[in-house]
Amino acid sequence: MDSSCSFHMTPNYLWLQVFTTFKGCSIFLGDNKFCKIITVGTTNFCLHDGTKRVLEEVRFIPSLKQNIISLSELDNKGICLKVSGKW
């Protein structure tokens, strides 16, 4: 999860379903690297309590190293996150 990321992203094409029409462009990462967005899709994921959720408008970016969930996108959709634990 990333609080400064603009949208959800994954390097895992096989996780995506329900693709939308998308004219490719690139994103600029914090390490001064450009990465090409190939397509946009929807994916399902499971929370630690077993609850299943759907993420929409997930960008497929093959050169990423990991999946990124945008906290601002979740907030825009009215999803409230609670962070707990000892620091």
PDB file of N, CA, C and O in Angstrom:
ATOM      1  N   MET A   1       0.838  -1.165   0.000  1.00  0.00           N
ATOM      2  CA  MET A   1       0.000   0.000   0.000  1.00  0.00           C
ATOM      3  C   MET A   1       0.889   1.236   0.000  1.00  0.00           C
ATOM      4  O   MET A   1       1.941   1.269   0.638  1.00  0.00           O
ATOM      5  N   ASP A   2       0.442   2.243  -0.728  1.00  0.00           N
ATOM      6  CA  ASP A   2       1.255   3.441  -0.900  1.00  0.00           C
ATOM      7  C   ASP A   2       0.363   4.672  -0.768  1.00  0.00           C
ATOM      8  O   ASP A   2      -0.651   4.791  -1.456  1.00  0.00           O
ATOM      9  N   SER A   3       0.743   5.572   0.110  1.00  0.00           N
ATOM     10  CA  SER A   3      -0.067   6.762   0.343  1.00  0.00           C
ATOM     11  C   SER A   3       0.188   7.873  -0.669  1.00  0.00           C
ATOM     12  O   SER A   3      -0.595   8.820  -0.748  1.00  0.00           O
ATOM     13  N   SER A   4       1.259   7.777  -1.438  1.00  0.00           N
ATOM     14  CA  SER A   4       1.546   8.827  -2.415  1.00  0.00           C
ATOM     15  C   SER A   4       1.367   8.365  -3.862  1.00  0.00           C
ATOM     16  O   SER A   4       1.643   9.125  -4.791  1.00  0.00           O
ATOM     17  N   CYS A   5       0.918   7.153  -4.056  1.00  0.00           N
ATOM     18  CA  CYS A   5       0.714   6.598  -5.391  1.00  0.00           C
ATOM     19  C   CYS A   5      -0.628   7.080  -5.967  1.00  0.00           C
ATOM     20  O   CYS A   5      -1.624   7.152  -5.246  1.00  0.00           O
ATOM     21  N   SER A   6      -0.649   7.402  -7.241  1.00  0.00           N
ATOM     22  CA  SER A   6      -1.852   7.944  -7.872  1.00  0.00           C
ATOM     23  C   SER A   6      -2.885   6.887  -8.244  1.00  0.00           C
ATOM     24  O   SER A   6      -4.076   7.190  -8.313  1.00  0.00           O
ATOM     25  N   PHE A   7      -2.453   5.661  -8.482  1.00  0.00           N
ATOM     26  CA  PHE A   7      -3.390   4.607  -8.868  1.00  0.00           C
ATOM     27  C   PHE A   7      -2.823   3.233  -8.523  1.00  0.00           C
ATOM     28  O   PHE A   7      -1.647   3.104  -8.184  1.00  0.00           O
ATOM     29  N   HIS A   8      -3.673   2.207  -8.613  1.00  0.00           N
ATOM     30  CA  HIS A   8      -3.260   0.828  -8.347  1.00  0.00           C
ATOM     31  C   HIS A   8      -2.435   0.317  -9.531  1.00  0.00           C
ATOM     32  O   HIS A   8      -2.725   0.637 -10.683  1.00  0.00           O
ATOM     33  N   MET A   9      -1.397  -0.486  -9.233  1.00  0.00           N
ATOM     34  CA  MET A   9      -0.514  -0.994 -10.285  1.00  0.00           C
ATOM     35  C   MET A   9      -0.086  -2.422  -9.970  1.00  0.00           C
ATOM     36  O   MET A   9       0.006  -2.812  -8.806  1.00  0.00           O
ATOM     37  N   THR A  10       0.172  -3.196 -11.018  1.00  0.00           N
ATOM     38  CA  THR A  10       0.686  -4.551 -10.850  1.00  0.00           C
ATOM     39  C   THR A  10       1.583  -4.933 -12.026  1.00  0.00           C
ATOM     40  O   THR A  10       1.363  -4.476 -13.148  1.00  0.00           O
ATOM     41  N   PRO A  11       2.594  -5.769 -11.774  1.00  0.00           N
ATOM     42  CA  PRO A  11       3.378  -6.334 -12.872  1.00  0.00           C
ATOM     43  C   PRO A  11       2.838  -7.707 -13.287  1.00  0.00           C
ATOM     44  O   PRO A  11       3.422  -8.368 -14.146  1.00  0.00           O
ATOM     45  N   ASN A  12       1.728  -8.137 -12.681  1.00  0.00           N
ATOM     46  CA  ASN A  12       1.176  -9.484 -12.883  1.00  0.00           C
ATOM     47  C   ASN A  12      -0.037  -9.460 -13.814  1.00  0.00           C
ATOM     48  O   ASN A  12      -1.169  -9.285 -13.362  1.00  0.00           O
ATOM     49  N   TYR A  13       0.200  -9.633 -15.091  1.00  0.00           N
ATOM     50  CA  TYR A  13      -0.862  -9.582 -16.102  1.00  0.00           C
ATOM     51  C   TYR A  13      -1.937 -10.630 -15.843  1.00  0.00           C
ATOM     52  O   TYR A  13      -3.121 -10.361 -16.048  1.00  0.00           O
ATOM     53  N   LEU A  14      -1.548 -11.809 -15.399  1.00  0.00           N
ATOM     54  CA  LEU A  14      -2.500 -12.901 -15.211  1.00  0.00           C
ATOM     55  C   LEU A  14      -3.485 -12.642 -14.081  1.00  0.00           C
ATOM     56  O   LEU A  14      -4.505 -13.324 -13.992  1.00  0.00           O
ATOM     57  N   TRP A  15      -3.208 -11.683 -13.226  1.00  0.00           N
ATOM     58  CA  TRP A  15      -4.125 -11.348 -12.140  1.00  0.00           C
ATOM     59  C   TRP A  15      -5.270 -10.467 -12.609  1.00  0.00           C
ATOM     60  O   TRP A  15      -6.268 -10.329 -11.903  1.00  0.00           O
ATOM     61  N   LEU A  16      -5.144  -9.868 -13.790  1.00  0.00           N
ATOM     62  CA  LEU A  16      -6.140  -8.907 -14.258  1.00  0.00           C
ATOM     63  C   LEU A  16      -7.245  -9.569 -15.060  1.00  0.00           C
ATOM     64  O   LEU A  16      -7.028 -10.559 -15.758  1.00  0.00           O
ATOM     65  N   GLN A  17      -8.441  -8.995 -14.941  1.00  0.00           N
ATOM     66  CA  GLN A  17      -9.612  -9.412 -15.706  1.00  0.00           C
ATOM     67  C   GLN A  17     -10.315  -8.145 -16.163  1.00  0.00           C
ATOM     68  O   GLN A  17      -9.929  -7.045 -15.768  1.00  0.00           O
ATOM     69  N   VAL A  18     -11.321  -8.285 -16.972  1.00  0.00           N
ATOM     70  CA  VAL A  18     -12.185  -7.183 -17.392  1.00  0.00           C
ATOM     71  C   VAL A  18     -11.351  -5.966 -17.810  1.00  0.00           C
ATOM     72  O   VAL A  18     -11.368  -4.928 -17.149  1.00  0.00           O
ATOM     73  N   PHE A  19     -10.644  -6.113 -18.888  1.00  0.00           N
ATOM     74  CA  PHE A  19      -9.772  -5.041 -19.379  1.00  0.00           C
ATOM     75  C   PHE A  19     -10.582  -3.903 -19.982  1.00  0.00           C
ATOM     76  O   PHE A  19     -11.647  -4.119 -20.560  1.00  0.00           O
ATOM     77  N   THR A  20     -10.070  -2.705 -19.841  1.00  0.00           N
ATOM     78  CA  THR A  20     -10.699  -1.535 -20.440  1.00  0.00           C
ATOM     79  C   THR A  20      -9.788  -1.008 -21.549  1.00  0.00           C
ATOM     80  O   THR A  20      -8.583  -1.262 -21.558  1.00  0.00           O
ATOM     81  N   THR A  21     -10.379  -0.282 -22.466  1.00  0.00           N
ATOM     82  CA  THR A  21      -9.596   0.323 -23.537  1.00  0.00           C
ATOM     83  C   THR A  21      -8.650   1.348 -22.920  1.00  0.00           C
ATOM     84  O   THR A  21      -9.050   2.177 -22.103  1.00  0.00           O
ATOM     85  N   PHE A  22      -7.403   1.273 -23.326  1.00  0.00           N
ATOM     86  CA  PHE A  22      -6.407   2.161 -22.736  1.00  0.00           C
ATOM     87  C   PHE A  22      -5.345   2.481 -23.766  1.00  0.00           C
ATOM     88  O   PHE A  22      -4.757   1.582 -24.368  1.00  0.00           O
ATOM     89  N   LYS A  23      -5.107   3.742 -23.961  1.00  0.00           N
ATOM     90  CA  LYS A  23      -4.008   4.176 -24.826  1.00  0.00           C
ATOM     91  C   LYS A  23      -2.786   4.347 -23.946  1.00  0.00           C
ATOM     92  O   LYS A  23      -2.739   5.244 -23.104  1.00  0.00           O
ATOM     93  N   GLY A  24      -1.803   3.491 -24.141  1.00  0.00           N
ATOM     94  CA  GLY A  24      -0.624   3.441 -23.291  1.00  0.00           C
ATOM     95  C   GLY A  24       0.076   4.771 -23.070  1.00  0.00           C
ATOM     96  O   GLY A  24       0.102   5.645 -23.937  1.00  0.00           O
ATOM     97  N   CYS A  25       0.627   4.886 -21.908  1.00  0.00           N
ATOM     98  CA  CYS A  25       1.480   6.015 -21.553  1.00  0.00           C
ATOM     99  C   CYS A  25       2.473   5.495 -20.517  1.00  0.00           C
ATOM    100  O   CYS A  25       2.518   4.293 -20.257  1.00  0.00           O
ATOM    101  N   SER A  26       3.245   6.358 -19.942  1.00  0.00           N
ATOM    102  CA  SER A  26       4.246   5.936 -18.968  1.00  0.00           C
ATOM    103  C   SER A  26       4.035   6.662 -17.652  1.00  0.00           C
ATOM    104  O   SER A  26       3.402   7.716 -17.595  1.00  0.00           O
ATOM    105  N   ILE A  27       4.581   6.074 -16.598  1.00  0.00           N
ATOM    106  CA  ILE A  27       4.603   6.731 -15.302  1.00  0.00           C
ATOM    107  C   ILE A  27       6.054   7.018 -14.946  1.00  0.00           C
ATOM    108  O   ILE A  27       6.970   6.377 -15.459  1.00  0.00           O
ATOM    109  N   PHE A  28       6.242   7.954 -14.092  1.00  0.00           N
ATOM    110  CA  PHE A  28       7.573   8.341 -13.645  1.00  0.00           C
ATOM    111  C   PHE A  28       7.700   7.950 -12.181  1.00  0.00           C
ATOM    112  O   PHE A  28       6.963   8.463 -11.339  1.00  0.00           O
ATOM    113  N   LEU A  29       8.624   7.048 -11.865  1.00  0.00           N
ATOM    114  CA  LEU A  29       8.802   6.558 -10.503  1.00  0.00           C
ATOM    115  C   LEU A  29       9.781   7.426  -9.718  1.00  0.00           C
ATOM    116  O   LEU A  29      10.494   8.252 -10.288  1.00  0.00           O
ATOM    117  N   GLY A  30       9.803   7.229  -8.423  1.00  0.00           N
ATOM    118  CA  GLY A  30      10.661   7.997  -7.534  1.00  0.00           C
ATOM    119  C   GLY A  30      12.152   7.826  -7.789  1.00  0.00           C
ATOM    120  O   GLY A  30      12.954   8.665  -7.380  1.00  0.00           O
ATOM    121  N   ASP A  31      12.526   6.739  -8.467  1.00  0.00           N
ATOM    122  CA  ASP A  31      13.942   6.518  -8.769  1.00  0.00           C
ATOM    123  C   ASP A  31      14.334   7.065 -10.146  1.00  0.00           C
ATOM    124  O   ASP A  31      15.335   6.648 -10.729  1.00  0.00           O
ATOM    125  N   ASN A  32      13.526   8.011 -10.656  1.00  0.00           N
ATOM    126  CA  ASN A  32      13.758   8.652 -11.961  1.00  0.00           C
ATOM    127  C   ASN A  32      13.673   7.681 -13.130  1.00  0.00           C
ATOM    128  O   ASN A  32      14.374   7.853 -14.126  1.00  0.00           O
ATOM    129  N   LYS A  33      12.834   6.675 -13.023  1.00  0.00           N
ATOM    130  CA  LYS A  33      12.655   5.669 -14.058  1.00  0.00           C
ATOM    131  C   LYS A  33      11.256   5.802 -14.661  1.00  0.00           C
ATOM    132  O   LYS A  33      10.272   5.944 -13.934  1.00  0.00           O
ATOM    133  N   PHE A  34      11.173   5.755 -15.995  1.00  0.00           N
ATOM    134  CA  PHE A  34       9.888   5.726 -16.680  1.00  0.00           C
ATOM    135  C   PHE A  34       9.480   4.276 -16.895  1.00  0.00           C
ATOM    136  O   PHE A  34      10.302   3.445 -17.283  1.00  0.00           O
ATOM    137  N   CYS A  35       8.212   3.974 -16.643  1.00  0.00           N
ATOM    138  CA  CYS A  35       7.671   2.636 -16.851  1.00  0.00           C
ATOM    139  C   CYS A  35       6.414   2.736 -17.694  1.00  0.00           C
ATOM    140  O   CYS A  35       5.542   3.559 -17.412  1.00  0.00           O
ATOM    141  N   LYS A  36       6.312   1.914 -18.719  1.00  0.00           N
ATOM    142  CA  LYS A  36       5.174   1.959 -19.633  1.00  0.00           C
ATOM    143  C   LYS A  36       3.974   1.218 -19.054  1.00  0.00           C
ATOM    144  O   LYS A  36       4.096   0.096 -18.563  1.00  0.00           O
ATOM    145  N   ILE A  37       2.798   1.873 -19.122  1.00  0.00           N
ATOM    146  CA  ILE A  37       1.536   1.242 -18.753  1.00  0.00           C
ATOM    147  C   ILE A  37       1.009   0.557 -20.005  1.00  0.00           C
ATOM    148  O   ILE A  37       0.849   1.192 -21.048  1.00  0.00           O
ATOM    149  N   ILE A  38       0.736  -0.751 -19.899  1.00  0.00           N
ATOM    150  CA  ILE A  38       0.299  -1.521 -21.056  1.00  0.00           C
ATOM    151  C   ILE A  38      -1.221  -1.525 -21.191  1.00  0.00           C
ATOM    152  O   ILE A  38      -1.751  -1.286 -22.277  1.00  0.00           O
ATOM    153  N   THR A  39      -1.915  -1.791 -20.104  1.00  0.00           N
ATOM    154  CA  THR A  39      -3.374  -1.837 -20.116  1.00  0.00           C
ATOM    155  C   THR A  39      -3.899  -1.602 -18.709  1.00  0.00           C
ATOM    156  O   THR A  39      -3.127  -1.484 -17.757  1.00  0.00           O
ATOM    157  N   VAL A  40      -5.210  -1.535 -18.587  1.00  0.00           N
ATOM    158  CA  VAL A  40      -5.873  -1.341 -17.299  1.00  0.00           C
ATOM    159  C   VAL A  40      -6.914  -2.430 -17.146  1.00  0.00           C
ATOM    160  O   VAL A  40      -7.635  -2.746 -18.093  1.00  0.00           O
ATOM    161  N   GLY A  41      -6.994  -3.010 -15.948  1.00  0.00           N
ATOM    162  CA  GLY A  41      -7.962  -4.067 -15.714  1.00  0.00           C
ATOM    163  C   GLY A  41      -8.476  -4.056 -14.294  1.00  0.00           C
ATOM    164  O   GLY A  41      -8.205  -3.140 -13.517  1.00  0.00           O
ATOM    165  N   THR A  42      -9.221  -5.088 -13.976  1.00  0.00           N
ATOM    166  CA  THR A  42      -9.811  -5.288 -12.655  1.00  0.00           C
ATOM    167  C   THR A  42      -9.212  -6.547 -12.059  1.00  0.00           C
ATOM    168  O   THR A  42      -8.934  -7.504 -12.782  1.00  0.00           O
ATOM    169  N   THR A  43      -9.009  -6.560 -10.747  1.00  0.00           N
ATOM    170  CA  THR A  43      -8.486  -7.752 -10.085  1.00  0.00           C
ATOM    171  C   THR A  43      -9.200  -7.962  -8.763  1.00  0.00           C
ATOM    172  O   THR A  43      -9.711  -7.017  -8.163  1.00  0.00           O
ATOM    173  N   ASN A  44      -9.230  -9.203  -8.318  1.00  0.00           N
ATOM    174  CA  ASN A  44      -9.797  -9.567  -7.023  1.00  0.00           C
ATOM    175  C   ASN A  44      -8.662  -9.810  -6.042  1.00  0.00           C
ATOM    176  O   ASN A  44      -7.591 -10.275  -6.432  1.00  0.00           O
ATOM    177  N   PHE A  45      -8.888  -9.500  -4.779  1.00  0.00           N
ATOM    178  CA  PHE A  45      -7.908  -9.848  -3.764  1.00  0.00           C
ATOM    179  C   PHE A  45      -8.622 -10.166  -2.463  1.00  0.00           C
ATOM    180  O   PHE A  45      -9.776  -9.790  -2.261  1.00  0.00           O
ATOM    181  N   CYS A  46      -7.931 -10.852  -1.603  1.00  0.00           N
ATOM    182  CA  CYS A  46      -8.498 -11.325  -0.348  1.00  0.00           C
ATOM    183  C   CYS A  46      -7.774 -10.658   0.821  1.00  0.00           C
ATOM    184  O   CYS A  46      -6.545 -10.629   0.869  1.00  0.00           O
ATOM    185  N   LEU A  47      -8.554 -10.124   1.758  1.00  0.00           N
ATOM    186  CA  LEU A  47      -7.982  -9.504   2.951  1.00  0.00           C
ATOM    187  C   LEU A  47      -7.608 -10.572   3.974  1.00  0.00           C
ATOM    188  O   LEU A  47      -7.979 -11.737   3.837  1.00  0.00           O
ATOM    189  N   HIS A  48      -6.864 -10.155   5.004  1.00  0.00           N
ATOM    190  CA  HIS A  48      -6.399 -11.111   6.017  1.00  0.00           C
ATOM    191  C   HIS A  48      -7.546 -11.813   6.732  1.00  0.00           C
ATOM    192  O   HIS A  48      -7.355 -12.912   7.254  1.00  0.00           O
ATOM    193  N   ASP A  49      -8.728 -11.212   6.772  1.00  0.00           N
ATOM    194  CA  ASP A  49      -9.877 -11.832   7.453  1.00  0.00           C
ATOM    195  C   ASP A  49     -10.718 -12.697   6.512  1.00  0.00           C
ATOM    196  O   ASP A  49     -11.765 -13.209   6.908  1.00  0.00           O
ATOM    197  N   GLY A  50     -10.259 -12.862   5.266  1.00  0.00           N
ATOM    198  CA  GLY A  50     -10.961 -13.693   4.301  1.00  0.00           C
ATOM    199  C   GLY A  50     -11.949 -12.927   3.425  1.00  0.00           C
ATOM    200  O   GLY A  50     -12.516 -13.496   2.492  1.00  0.00           O
ATOM    201  N   THR A  51     -12.158 -11.659   3.712  1.00  0.00           N
ATOM    202  CA  THR A  51     -13.062 -10.830   2.913  1.00  0.00           C
ATOM    203  C   THR A  51     -12.475 -10.631   1.518  1.00  0.00           C
ATOM    204  O   THR A  51     -11.293 -10.321   1.369  1.00  0.00           O
ATOM    205  N   LYS A  52     -13.315 -10.812   0.503  1.00  0.00           N
ATOM    206  CA  LYS A  52     -12.853 -10.621  -0.873  1.00  0.00           C
ATOM    207  C   LYS A  52     -13.271  -9.243  -1.364  1.00  0.00           C
ATOM    208  O   LYS A  52     -14.385  -8.787  -1.107  1.00  0.00           O
ATOM    209  N   ARG A  53     -12.358  -8.587  -2.075  1.00  0.00           N
ATOM    210  CA  ARG A  53     -12.586  -7.249  -2.608  1.00  0.00           C
ATOM    211  C   ARG A  53     -12.166  -7.210  -4.082  1.00  0.00           C
ATOM    212  O   ARG A  53     -11.412  -8.056  -4.561  1.00  0.00           O
ATOM    213  N   VAL A  54     -12.675  -6.211  -4.767  1.00  0.00           N
ATOM    214  CA  VAL A  54     -12.332  -5.992  -6.169  1.00  0.00           C
ATOM    215  C   VAL A  54     -11.622  -4.646  -6.282  1.00  0.00           C
ATOM    216  O   VAL A  54     -12.082  -3.643  -5.737  1.00  0.00           O
ATOM    217  N   LEU A  55     -10.510  -4.634  -6.988  1.00  0.00           N
ATOM    218  CA  LEU A  55      -9.821  -3.387  -7.306  1.00  0.00           C
ATOM    219  C   LEU A  55     -10.059  -3.104  -8.781  1.00  0.00           C
ATOM    220  O   LEU A  55      -9.794  -3.951  -9.634  1.00  0.00           O
ATOM    221  N   GLU A  56     -10.559  -1.912  -9.077  1.00  0.00           N
ATOM    222  CA  GLU A  56     -10.799  -1.519 -10.457  1.00  0.00           C
ATOM    223  C   GLU A  56      -9.722  -0.545 -10.911  1.00  0.00           C
ATOM    224  O   GLU A  56      -9.045   0.083 -10.098  1.00  0.00           O
ATOM    225  N   GLU A  57      -9.581  -0.436 -12.211  1.00  0.00           N
ATOM    226  CA  GLU A  57      -8.621   0.490 -12.818  1.00  0.00           C
ATOM    227  C   GLU A  57      -7.192   0.242 -12.345  1.00  0.00           C
ATOM    228  O   GLU A  57      -6.467   1.179 -12.008  1.00  0.00           O
ATOM    229  N   VAL A  58      -6.798  -1.020 -12.324  1.00  0.00           N
ATOM    230  CA  VAL A  58      -5.432  -1.405 -11.959  1.00  0.00           C
ATOM    231  C   VAL A  58      -4.576  -1.352 -13.219  1.00  0.00           C
ATOM    232  O   VAL A  58      -4.900  -1.990 -14.221  1.00  0.00           O
ATOM    233  N   ARG A  59      -3.494  -0.599 -13.170  1.00  0.00           N
ATOM    234  CA  ARG A  59      -2.588  -0.466 -14.324  1.00  0.00           C
ATOM    235  C   ARG A  59      -1.637  -1.650 -14.374  1.00  0.00           C
ATOM    236  O   ARG A  59      -1.027  -2.009 -13.367  1.00  0.00           O
ATOM    237  N   PHE A  60      -1.512  -2.263 -15.562  1.00  0.00           N
ATOM    238  CA  PHE A  60      -0.533  -3.323 -15.776  1.00  0.00           C
ATOM    239  C   PHE A  60       0.752  -2.682 -16.276  1.00  0.00           C
ATOM    240  O   PHE A  60       0.801  -2.111 -17.365  1.00  0.00           O
ATOM    241  N   ILE A  61       1.806  -2.793 -15.444  1.00  0.00           N
ATOM    242  CA  ILE A  61       3.117  -2.219 -15.740  1.00  0.00           C
ATOM    243  C   ILE A  61       4.155  -3.316 -15.536  1.00  0.00           C
ATOM    244  O   ILE A  61       4.594  -3.545 -14.409  1.00  0.00           O
ATOM    245  N   PRO A  62       4.554  -3.996 -16.607  1.00  0.00           N
ATOM    246  CA  PRO A  62       5.427  -5.158 -16.486  1.00  0.00           C
ATOM    247  C   PRO A  62       6.756  -4.911 -15.789  1.00  0.00           C
ATOM    248  O   PRO A  62       7.303  -5.830 -15.179  1.00  0.00           O
ATOM    249  N   SER A  63       7.288  -3.707 -15.861  1.00  0.00           N
ATOM    250  CA  SER A  63       8.610  -3.449 -15.288  1.00  0.00           C
ATOM    251  C   SER A  63       8.582  -3.157 -13.782  1.00  0.00           C
ATOM    252  O   SER A  63       9.636  -2.945 -13.183  1.00  0.00           O
ATOM    253  N   LEU A  64       7.405  -3.141 -13.166  1.00  0.00           N
ATOM    254  CA  LEU A  64       7.343  -2.964 -11.711  1.00  0.00           C
ATOM    255  C   LEU A  64       7.915  -4.183 -10.999  1.00  0.00           C
ATOM    256  O   LEU A  64       7.948  -5.276 -11.565  1.00  0.00           O
ATOM    257  N   LYS A  65       8.356  -4.002  -9.785  1.00  0.00           N
ATOM    258  CA  LYS A  65       8.894  -5.102  -8.980  1.00  0.00           C
ATOM    259  C   LYS A  65       7.837  -5.704  -8.044  1.00  0.00           C
ATOM    260  O   LYS A  65       7.976  -6.840  -7.593  1.00  0.00           O
ATOM    261  N   GLN A  66       6.763  -4.920  -7.753  1.00  0.00           N
ATOM    262  CA  GLN A  66       5.749  -5.407  -6.823  1.00  0.00           C
ATOM    263  C   GLN A  66       4.415  -4.749  -7.119  1.00  0.00           C
ATOM    264  O   GLN A  66       4.343  -3.769  -7.861  1.00  0.00           O
ATOM    265  N   ASN A  67       3.356  -5.298  -6.530  1.00  0.00           N
ATOM    266  CA  ASN A  67       2.026  -4.711  -6.635  1.00  0.00           C
ATOM    267  C   ASN A  67       1.954  -3.484  -5.743  1.00  0.00           C
ATOM    268  O   ASN A  67       2.585  -3.434  -4.687  1.00  0.00           O
ATOM    269  N   ILE A  68       1.177  -2.492  -6.175  1.00  0.00           N
ATOM    270  CA  ILE A  68       0.994  -1.290  -5.380  1.00  0.00           C
ATOM    271  C   ILE A  68      -0.501  -0.974  -5.321  1.00  0.00           C
ATOM    272  O   ILE A  68      -1.169  -0.884  -6.351  1.00  0.00           O
ATOM    273  N   ILE A  69      -1.008  -0.810  -4.113  1.00  0.00           N
ATOM    274  CA  ILE A  69      -2.389  -0.373  -3.913  1.00  0.00           C
ATOM    275  C   ILE A  69      -2.345   1.076  -3.466  1.00  0.00           C
ATOM    276  O   ILE A  69      -1.680   1.418  -2.488  1.00  0.00           O
ATOM    277  N   SER A  70      -3.053   1.918  -4.185  1.00  0.00           N
ATOM    278  CA  SER A  70      -3.079   3.349  -3.901  1.00  0.00           C
ATOM    279  C   SER A  70      -4.070   3.648  -2.778  1.00  0.00           C
ATOM    280  O   SER A  70      -5.269   3.416  -2.929  1.00  0.00           O
ATOM    281  N   LEU A  71      -3.572   4.159  -1.660  1.00  0.00           N
ATOM    282  CA  LEU A  71      -4.453   4.519  -0.552  1.00  0.00           C
ATOM    283  C   LEU A  71      -5.350   5.693  -0.924  1.00  0.00           C
ATOM    284  O   LEU A  71      -6.495   5.756  -0.475  1.00  0.00           O
ATOM    285  N   SER A  72      -4.853   6.627  -1.738  1.00  0.00           N
ATOM    286  CA  SER A  72      -5.675   7.764  -2.142  1.00  0.00           C
ATOM    287  C   SER A  72      -6.829   7.315  -3.043  1.00  0.00           C
ATOM    288  O   SER A  72      -7.921   7.879  -2.969  1.00  0.00           O
ATOM    289  N   GLU A  73      -6.602   6.312  -3.889  1.00  0.00           N
ATOM    290  CA  GLU A  73      -7.686   5.780  -4.715  1.00  0.00           C
ATOM    291  C   GLU A  73      -8.751   5.102  -3.850  1.00  0.00           C
ATOM    292  O   GLU A  73      -9.946   5.256  -4.103  1.00  0.00           O
ATOM    293  N   LEU A  74      -8.324   4.357  -2.838  1.00  0.00           N
ATOM    294  CA  LEU A  74      -9.284   3.739  -1.921  1.00  0.00           C
ATOM    295  C   LEU A  74     -10.090   4.817  -1.203  1.00  0.00           C
ATOM    296  O   LEU A  74     -11.307   4.699  -1.060  1.00  0.00           O
ATOM    297  N   ASP A  75      -9.413   5.856  -0.758  1.00  0.00           N
ATOM    298  CA  ASP A  75     -10.079   6.965  -0.076  1.00  0.00           C
ATOM    299  C   ASP A  75     -11.085   7.653  -0.999  1.00  0.00           C
ATOM    300  O   ASP A  75     -12.185   8.003  -0.570  1.00  0.00           O
ATOM    301  N   ASN A  76     -10.713   7.845  -2.257  1.00  0.00           N
ATOM    302  CA  ASN A  76     -11.616   8.470  -3.236  1.00  0.00           C
ATOM    303  C   ASN A  76     -12.890   7.654  -3.436  1.00  0.00           C
ATOM    304  O   ASN A  76     -13.941   8.207  -3.763  1.00  0.00           O
ATOM    305  N   LYS A  77     -12.797   6.345  -3.241  1.00  0.00           N
ATOM    306  CA  LYS A  77     -13.959   5.465  -3.396  1.00  0.00           C
ATOM    307  C   LYS A  77     -14.725   5.295  -2.087  1.00  0.00           C
ATOM    308  O   LYS A  77     -15.677   4.518  -2.017  1.00  0.00           O
ATOM    309  N   GLY A  78     -14.307   6.027  -1.043  1.00  0.00           N
ATOM    310  CA  GLY A  78     -15.021   5.977   0.232  1.00  0.00           C
ATOM    311  C   GLY A  78     -14.626   4.819   1.130  1.00  0.00           C
ATOM    312  O   GLY A  78     -15.332   4.508   2.090  1.00  0.00           O
ATOM    313  N   ILE A  79     -13.506   4.180   0.828  1.00  0.00           N
ATOM    314  CA  ILE A  79     -13.042   3.063   1.647  1.00  0.00           C
ATOM    315  C   ILE A  79     -12.154   3.611   2.753  1.00  0.00           C
ATOM    316  O   ILE A  79     -11.165   4.294   2.488  1.00  0.00           O
ATOM    317  N   CYS A  80     -12.511   3.308   3.982  1.00  0.00           N
ATOM    318  CA  CYS A  80     -11.776   3.790   5.143  1.00  0.00           C
ATOM    319  C   CYS A  80     -10.829   2.697   5.619  1.00  0.00           C
ATOM    320  O   CYS A  80     -11.245   1.558   5.831  1.00  0.00           O
ATOM    321  N   LEU A  81      -9.578   3.040   5.785  1.00  0.00           N
ATOM    322  CA  LEU A  81      -8.581   2.085   6.256  1.00  0.00           C
ATOM    323  C   LEU A  81      -8.215   2.386   7.697  1.00  0.00           C
ATOM    324  O   LEU A  81      -8.106   3.543   8.101  1.00  0.00           O
ATOM    325  N   LYS A  82      -8.031   1.332   8.455  1.00  0.00           N
ATOM    326  CA  LYS A  82      -7.598   1.471   9.833  1.00  0.00           C
ATOM    327  C   LYS A  82      -6.238   0.798   9.964  1.00  0.00           C
ATOM    328  O   LYS A  82      -6.093  -0.392   9.682  1.00  0.00           O
ATOM    329  N   VAL A  83      -5.260   1.558  10.388  1.00  0.00           N
ATOM    330  CA  VAL A  83      -3.918   1.019  10.593  1.00  0.00           C
ATOM    331  C   VAL A  83      -3.722   0.856  12.079  1.00  0.00           C
ATOM    332  O   VAL A  83      -3.914   1.796  12.851  1.00  0.00           O
ATOM    333  N   SER A  84      -3.340  -0.338  12.477  1.00  0.00           N
ATOM    334  CA  SER A  84      -3.114  -0.578  13.899  1.00  0.00           C
ATOM    335  C   SER A  84      -1.854  -1.404  14.087  1.00  0.00           C
ATOM    336  O   SER A  84      -1.327  -1.982  13.138  1.00  0.00           O
ATOM    337  N   GLY A  85      -1.387  -1.451  15.307  1.00  0.00           N
ATOM    338  CA  GLY A  85      -0.188  -2.201  15.608  1.00  0.00           C
ATOM    339  C   GLY A  85       0.792  -1.364  16.397  1.00  0.00           C
ATOM    340  O   GLY A  85       0.620  -0.155  16.547  1.00  0.00           O
ATOM    341  N   LYS A  86       1.805  -2.010  16.890  1.00  0.00           N
ATOM    342  CA  LYS A  86       2.813  -1.306  17.671  1.00  0.00           C
ATOM    343  C   LYS A  86       3.911  -0.817  16.732  1.00  0.00           C
ATOM    344  O   LYS A  86       4.293  -1.504  15.785  1.00  0.00           O
ATOM    345  N   TRP A  87       4.402   0.368  17.014  1.00  0.00           N
ATOM    346  CA  TRP A  87       5.491   0.951  16.216  1.00  0.00           C
ATOM    347  C   TRP A  87       6.772   0.764  16.918  1.00  0.00           C
ATOM    348  O   TRP A  87       7.816   1.182  16.418  1.00  0.00           O
TER     349      TRP A  87
END
